[in-house]
Amino acid sequence: MLLLSPDFVVVLCTAPPDSSGGLARLIVEERLAACVNISQVRSTFVWEGKVDEAAEDLLIVKTERNKVDDLAARIREVHPYELPEIIVLPIAGGDEGYLAWISKTVREISS
């Protein structure tokens, strides 16, 4: 059954390939998210007035809305970029069981 709920979000964050795995693992171990997918992307962007390109990994982070502030603070704390991408997108709805799993997972005490 699909559940419509404003309580869940996807957070997008790019990172260098050599640090994305560690960042994803930290986020999940600290229960700031239930799951992080990592996908390789090629980014074109303006930085310090110049157009640049870079191979990056895109972290697709699934969590609850109430975890976003702590998640963003932790990303800023450990991310190698001066200005990490942190974009929050609402999940309008999803599989009821999957959303329940997100809730259960982020509320567990990490060991």
N, C-alpha and C positions, 0 to 999 in steps of 0.2 A: 504494500500500500504506500502511496506517495503522501508525504506530509508537507504542508506548507508551513514554513516557520521563519521568522526573522532572526532567530537565535544563532544561526550558523554563518560562517564566512569562509571565503578562500582568500588567502594572502599570497600575493605574488612578490617574489624577491629574486633578483639575479645575483649571481656570485661567480667568482673565478672557479673554473673546474677543479682546481687543487684544494679548494676550501669548502665546496658545496656539500660534500658528503659529511664532513665533520659538523657543519652547521645544521644540516638536516637531523643528524643523529642527536645533537645537543637539544634541539627544539623538541624532539619526541621524547627523549629521556627525561627532560624537565617537565613533561606533560603540558607544554604550551600548545601542543597540537597532537592530534591523533595520528596523522599521516602526512608525509611530505613526499611528493613525486619530484623527481629531478629529470629535466629534459634539456638537451643541448640546443642552444640557440646562437644565432649570430646577431649581435646588436649594433645598430648604427645610431649615434647620439651626438649631441653637442656637449662638450665639456671644456670649460675655461675658454669659450669663444671659438673653439675649433671642432669641426666634424671629425669624429673618430669612429672606429669599428673595433669590435672585440668578440672573440669566442667566449661565451659565458654559459653557465648553467642556469636554468629557470627553476626555482623552487616553487612548487604549487602546494601551499600549506593549508590543510583543512583543520579548522578549529571552531570554537564557540566565540561569539562576539565578545563575551566578557573576558576573554583571554588576550584580546588584541593589544591593549596598552602594555601588558607585561611582555608579550611576544615582541612587539616593536622595540621596546627598551632593550631586551636581550639581544636582538639582532644588531641594533646600533652599538651595543657594548662589544660584541665579538667579531663583527663583520670587518673584513679587510679594507673595504671601500670607505672613503671619507664621507660619502653620501650614499648609503645603500638604498636601493629601490624597495619601498614598502608600500604596496597598493592593496587595499582591502576591498573585496567585492562581496556583496551579500549573496548568500545562497537562498533563493526564493523558496526552494523546496527540494526534496530528495526522498530517496527510499527511507521509509520510517526506521527500518532496522539499522541502516548505515548511519543515519543521524543519531540514533540512540547509542551506537557504538562510539561515535565521536564524543558524545557527552560522557559516557562511562569512562572512556580512556583518558580524557583530559582531567577528570576528577579523581583518578586513582593517584595514590601517593607513589612517587617514583622511588625505586629502591637502589 
